[in-house]
Amino acid sequence: MTSRLNPAHVTTFYSFKGGVGRTLLLANIGAALAKKGKRVLLWDLDVEAPGMHHIPALRPRSLPQNGFLEWLLKWQDHHALAMPDKSELAALFKCIRPAGDIDGLHILPAYGKEADFAELYQGIRWSEFLVAKPETGLQLFKTLLEHLSLEGSFQHILLDARTGITDLGGLMAAILPHTTVLVGSYGIQNSAGLLNIYKALDWAVAGRPPERNDLPPLNRLLVASPVPSEQEALRSVRCIRWQETFPLGQDETRTEIPFDSRLLFTDDLLVLSDPESPPARAYLKLADQLEFLREDLIVEQKSQAVTDNIYPDLKEKSDLPGRLAKGQTFEDRIAHILALMGFKVEREQLIDGNRVDLIARKQGGIRNECYLVECKDHRQAVPKEALERLLVWLNGSQARAMRAEGMFVAQRFSPAALACAKAQNLHVFTPLELEQTLFDFSQYLSRLRRQFEESPLARTYVDQRVFLEADPKNQQGADLIPHATAWANGRGKRLWLLLGDYGTGKTAFFQRFYYELAKGVESDPNAPVPVAIDLKEYPNAISLEGLLQEHFRMKADWTGNPEILLHLLGAGRIVLLLDAFDEMGTAAVGRSIEDQFRQLARPAASAENPRGNRILITCRTHFFKDQQHVKDATEGPVDDLVSRDSALGQLARSFDGTIDELLLFNKEQIRQFLDRSLPLKNAREAAQFIEKTYDLPSLAPRPVLLEMIVRTLPALMREGGNITPTSLYHKYTTEWLRDHSGNSLQTTAEQRKLLLEHLAFILWGLPKHRIHHRKLLTVLEELPPGGLAGLDLARVDLELRTAAFLTRTNDGYYGFSHKSFLEYFFSRHTLRALRQGEEHLAAALDTTAITPECIHFLADLMEGKED
C-alpha cells in the first residue's frame, strides 16, 4: 500500500448475502464523499454479479472497451502471474471513468461495454493466484491499489466485494482495506452468516495479520440495511438481538439504514436527490465516519514520516544521535524485561566490529546463556534480511568465542523472517511475547474463575448500576460491568475509585468484575489480566510491592520479584483491582491512611499507554466524601446526588482519579435478586412479605441487607404466626455477629453486642446520632463493671470498625448505617437496663424521644418475640 502523506483510504463493503443494499450503500457513500470535495474511486469487485456502472447517477458518459475482468484475463494469460509492468498498470487506469456528472467521483467497472461478464469470470483462473499462490494474489491487489491511488490522487477507494465466503472476499475484507463495512439485515439467516465473517475479522481488527504489512489494525463498521419503520416492536427486538450478537469493540460503530420504498423501483442516490430523507442522513453519517478515519490515518502517516526522516531505519551508523534517542526508549524497555527475566544486560556493544543493541547473559546450573539482542521498534514488519545480518554477526570469531545465540525483538516480523528464524534457531519475540514469559497467570486466573463459579454469587448476582461523576444528570446511572470493562481496556482515567456505603455491593461487583476479566483472557490473551486483592486480608502491608508479593505468595505460591508485576501493570498487561480500602486503611492503629493510599495509587500517576497502570480501589463513601451519602436509583433530585471531596478525596484528585458511586438496588433489581435466590413461589411470597413488613422496603435496596433478608426469610415464613420484624432483625444481626467474628477480633460476640447496645444508647440523645471515637472510649471507661469488664478499650475503636451496622467517618465519628438498627439496639439496651434496674432508665424511656418503632421493638422484646 502507498506510504505517501495523503493516502487513499481503502474501504471494503461486504455482505454475507445479497439483497441488503450493499452496492447502493457504497454508491451513496461515494457520492456523499465527492460532494464534500473528495476524490473518490468506486471499484466494482462484485465479480460474480457486477453492474455498479448501471446505477443511473454513476453511469459513465461512455463505457470503456475493457473493465477490470478483461484486464485481469490478459494479465494472467500473458505474464505467467508476474506482477504487472508499467504499461499494464497504465492500461488498467484507462478503464476508469468519471461517474455520471458528480465532480470527483470515478468508477472502475467490472467489465467493458457489450462484454459477457459471465464468460469473462469463467475464463479467469482464480485458484491459481488466490489458492495455489495466495501471496501472488495479495501482492497483485496491493500493487493495483497503490498505483490507482497514486495515479488518480484518490482520497477514498471504495471496493464492492463478493458476497458469501470466498477467497477474494476474504482478501478484500481482511487484508487489503483500512476499513471494512459489514452490511446485513436483521433476518436470522443473514445475521448468523454475517456473524461468522464478523468473528473472522477479529484478528485483523486486533492488528495481528502479518499479511497486512504496514497497514494499521482494521477498522470494522457494522450496518443494518434496510430497516423498515413499521412493526416497531419487531424491529426493536431484532435490533437488541443484533447488539447482543455483535459485541462491538471500543472504537467500532453500528449504523442502521432506514428502508425507503423508492429503492424498490429505482437505484436513485438519495444523498443527491433527497439529502434530508432518513436513509440519506444515515448514508451521510457513515460517510463522515470514513472521512474521519482517513484524516486519522493521515495524521498517523505524517507522524511516522517525521520519525523516519529523523531516524532512518536502514542506516546503521552509530553517530546519529536521533536514531540512538529513538531506539533508546525501546531498547531500555527490552533491557528491563530481560533484566526481570534474570539476565545481566549490557547496552550497545561492538562485537566483531558490529554494533549490537544488547548483550544478555545469565548463569545457570547446567549452562550459561548469552544472547546478542537486536531491537527494532518499527511499525513495518522486520524482513528476513535483518535476521540474516544477525546470523552473519553470530558467525564472527568473537561471537563464537562467547557462544552467543541470536535474539531479535521487534513489533512485527514478516512470514519469511519467521520461517528463517525457525530454520536457523534464532529467538524472535515481540515485546508482548517477552512480557508474557515474565509471569504465567494461568493457574491464578483459573483459581479466580473457580472461586467465583463455586460461590453463591455466581447464581444470585444482579447487574449493578453506578452513578458517574462525568454524567451527573443521569440519575439512573450506567451499567456497571460494561463501564468497568471499558475502563480496564483503556477508557477514562487510570485511577478509579468506586465508592459506596456498607452493603451497597462493592465486593459483589469486585468479584464479578475480576471473573469477567479472567474469562476475557481465555478468549483473548492480549486482554488485561485482573490482579484482584481483598485488602482486608493484608492489613499490615506497608508498600505496594510488599502487598503484591504477599498476595501472590498466598494465592499462587510465587515468591518472585514484585517489580515484574509493576512492569506488567505499567505495560497494560494487568489491571490492579483493590477491594475494601476502608478495611485495610483502618486495620492498623497508628498508620496514616493518606500514606497507605499514596502507596497503592502511586503507579497511576503516569503511564506510557492508555491501558497502563490502571488501578481500581473500592471503599466506603465517607472516606473520600465529606457527606456520607448512598445514591438511590429511585429517589431524590439530582442536587442530592452530589457531595464534596474529603481530604482523602482531594488526595485522590491529585492522582487524577475518578470518583464514582454505586447505586442502591431499584425495585426491578430487588425482584431479580429474589428470583435468583429463591424458588419462584417463595420469591413472590418474599416480595410480598418485604412490601408489608416494617422498614423492609427501605432496607431491601441495600444488597447485603437484601441478602440477609433472603437468608432468614424462608425459615421465618415457615414459623407462621411468630414472624415479627424484631425476630427478623434478631436473626440476621445474630448471623452477622457470628459470621464476622474472625480470628483478628479479641472480643466475644456477646461483648460486641453489648458494645452496640451501649453505643445506641449514647447516640440516641446526640445531634445527628453520632459520636467521635475518642469521646466514645471516655464514655465506656465510666461504665460500671459488667459484661465489658476487663475489655481492652484500646481495641474498641479498631473492632467497632468491623461492625456491619456502623459507619465511621474519615474524621472518626461513629453512627449506625440505618436508623432501624439504631432503634433496634437502643431498644435492646433499654430492655437490659429495665431488667437490671439501672438509674439511667428514666432517660432511656423519655417518651418524647422514643419513636413508635422503638416501642414496637421493645414490646416484642419484652414478650420474648425476638426468637
C-alpha angles and dihedrals in degrees: 000000000000119000098197117129095251101046128180109253106227117213125182120205108207134178130179092216134020127248097061097104096252097148093043089049090053091048093051092047091050092049092047092052091047090051086056089059099261125138106237134185121200110202116195105216096154084112097173094052107017126164110120090138090065091070101109097230091049099043110124117231087240125016116227120248089240136032132190095287093054090048092049092049091055093045094054094046100044107039108033092241094303115148112276118264127227095274092052092048089050090051091055092049090054088062090068117101134184109263108241114297097321111123113233095013118115135175135210103201122211092234141009129252117298091006123144098231093187090058091046091051093050091050095059116091095220095170093060095067101021101042112014093038107015092165088064093054091046093051091045095056093042090053093048094048092050093049094047091047094050098039096046098035087226118176095195130030113190117197122203104211134205118261125242126025111318138147092244091045091053091049092050096044102044111019113030108042136071088214134023120201110204110205123195143142129244089254116123096236092046093048093048093051094044090050090063090055091043091055092042088061094056092095092054092045088053089053096240108123110103087202088073086064109182096359116115120242113298119267111222122200124183123212128187110204139211104006117182117221095218121080090042093177092057091044091053092050093051092044090054090047089053091051089053093044098049110046100199119212125235097275099032125103140203123215130190119209110205118225119252118190091215088072090066091066105027141030090225116161101232094193085069104033101034110010093169094058117110094249092049092051090052091048091050092050091053091047089054089052092054092048090050090052091050092051090048089053091052092053090051093048092049091051091050092048092053090049092048092050091053096039109031109201098210098054116090097191116137094206095074106103090186092058092046091049090051095047094041095076094048093042090048089054093050092044090052092050091050090048089052087052089059101263125136103227129205120194125232109339134179109239115178087342092305120120106232118195097219140359113206121193132181129177114219137182094251104025142357118244125217126175134184101215125202118193125198120179098190131135088220119084113259107250128227091253092066091057092046089056090054089050089056090052091051089057092060117112095244093049091048091050088053089050085228125181125204128252126179121191119190141141093250141003130206117241089249091053092051091049090049091050092052093048095046098040094243117157111233124181141166114224088252092054091050091050091050089060091058095074134008105216096177097103092041092052091045089055092050092050093046092046091057098038091053094049126091087240090073088066102036104036113129120200108258133212130221132209106230119209087209089062105036095162093062102088092176091059130209131292103272105213096049090046091049093047091053089049092052089052094055108281120132129356122339096236113060123181115195111195135190138147122252114309100012092122105260094141092043089055091044091056095044091047096052088047092053091048092047090052090049092059089057092064098031119032089194092061117108114272114229117231100194117192126179100210096204087070090062107044093152099051107128099183139026090243091053092047092052094046094049092046094053092042089057099037103033106017088241122145100174133129111303088209085077090063093045089052092051089048091053091046091054093245092120134029118212116227116189119185129198103011087170090064094048095040094056101034098087114061113226095020120129109242090202091056090049091052093048090053093053098041102040097098090058090067090086144002138172096225135031093254095048125110096003111171128180119195122185120200145152112281099242093064091067102022126060091215115056101223132157115207116236119204092207106042144045136041122273093259090063090059095069126086133169126255117257121220088273090049090053089051089054089053089057086063088051090250128171116225116203130168134221119242123227119247117278122215093272092053091048089053091049091051092051091048092051095044102044140035111269096258093047091046091057092047091048091051091052092046091052092050093051101039125091114270094343093114089059093045098045096071088066102083098214092052091045088054091051090048091051091046093055103028100079092055092044093049090052089057091069116197095015093073111119133155088246093057089049093052090047093052098051096037089052089048091052093050090052097043096047102042093102129173094273093065119088099189122084123242089254092052091050089050090053091048091054092048093050090046091052091051092049094047095046094081099035126099111262087004095264138116136193113252093237091054089047091056090050091053092048091051089059094054117112118250114284140108091343095052113133093016114149098238090193086073098045095088092048094048097043087060089069093058110114092209094057136076125202120197121224089256093054108264119143127212139151116270092228132022092232090063090051089052093046097049092040089055090049090052091048092053091047090050091048092053093046094045094233117182095232091062091103092061090049092052097049098143092206089064103037114092124220088250090058090052090052091048092047094047092051092047092051090050091050094245091137091092 
